[in-house]
Amino acid sequence: MNDLELENVLKKVNEELTSVGDLNTLQQVKAKYLGKKGLLAIFMSNLKNLTIEARKEFGSMTNQVKQALENRFEAKRKELEDKLINYKLNSEAIDVTLPGVKFNTGSIHPLQKTIMELEDLYISMGYTVAEGPEIETDEYCFEKLNLPKGHPARDMQDTFYINPELLLRSQTSPVQVRTMLAEKGKPIKIICPGKVYRRDADDATHSHQFMQCEGLVLGRDVTMADLKGALLEMARLMFGDERNIRLRPSFFPFTEPSVEVDVSCGKCGGKGCSMCKNTGWIEILGAGMVNNNVLRMCGYNPDEVQGYAFGIGVERITMLKYRVDDIRNFYINDVRFLNQFKEVK
Ligand code: PHE
């Protein structure tokens, strides 16, 4: 062991480091020289065999070499770390000019859209939105609406019965009954959108489950003119400002007089075409002044309070608005159909 050997150590380390390309290998090389059992440690342990003079000189030289090695290893470590960071920066760089990934977006279902529009309109006119259960009692769905058991008008709605007293509601009109019983003679101004069920065979214009939006307004001087105004607003909102409505006499057990309401045909402007069967008009809903029997059965005095009710077919007006020719399209969730409504605002 002599000076030459020490100098050689430095040379050898420099040589070895040129081929070191990663931090792990660097650590191993460093341990070989500077570790507890490394070469420098062996040099140090041999110092005790030297004379005091030689020990001094050789000891200080060993320390210098040790310092030089540490500097060298540190420099190499920095170099490798910088290389790694640069590599990562380059390989993980984001090319902001690449085209983006397109996500499929959903859209509001056309029936839901209609309901939201009806709610906005009627809320702006001072109505509130009421709700009722889809499993109803025979009493609320029929009897209190002036349709006693055995009444022939019950045939107008073929109903799913759960038992003789419980049924799937065939109309949203029982919400009228519930609201009147709860309000106990006070004025009422509600709409009630919701699902209804009928024992109809499904085809292009029938569905065993569909939606209605009921309206009920009760107060002191509520007249049929108010009813017409409320429905004209609705028709113009849904179909356009140029549309008109007309009221035709009809029959519902819970209203007297009763009307069926038509909207002027949008395709021919009222002249007559295949869409309106040459009449210029298309039926959109049923309505009327609340029957006195209903008022009485629900706790209202017909001498003091009167009002109107209407029942809008949500599918019906949505089909007319968007020219949908098969009601089943609303329920099967075919995205090709639903996508048509993405752009509809
Ligand atoms: N409930 C009736 C129907 O389903 C519609 C309607 C509601 C008619 C309110 C008049 C008043 O056919």
Residues whose N, C-alpha, C, O or C-beta is under 5 A from the ligand:
A	BS01	LIG	S170 Q171 S173 F252 T255 G286 A287 G288 A309 F310 G311
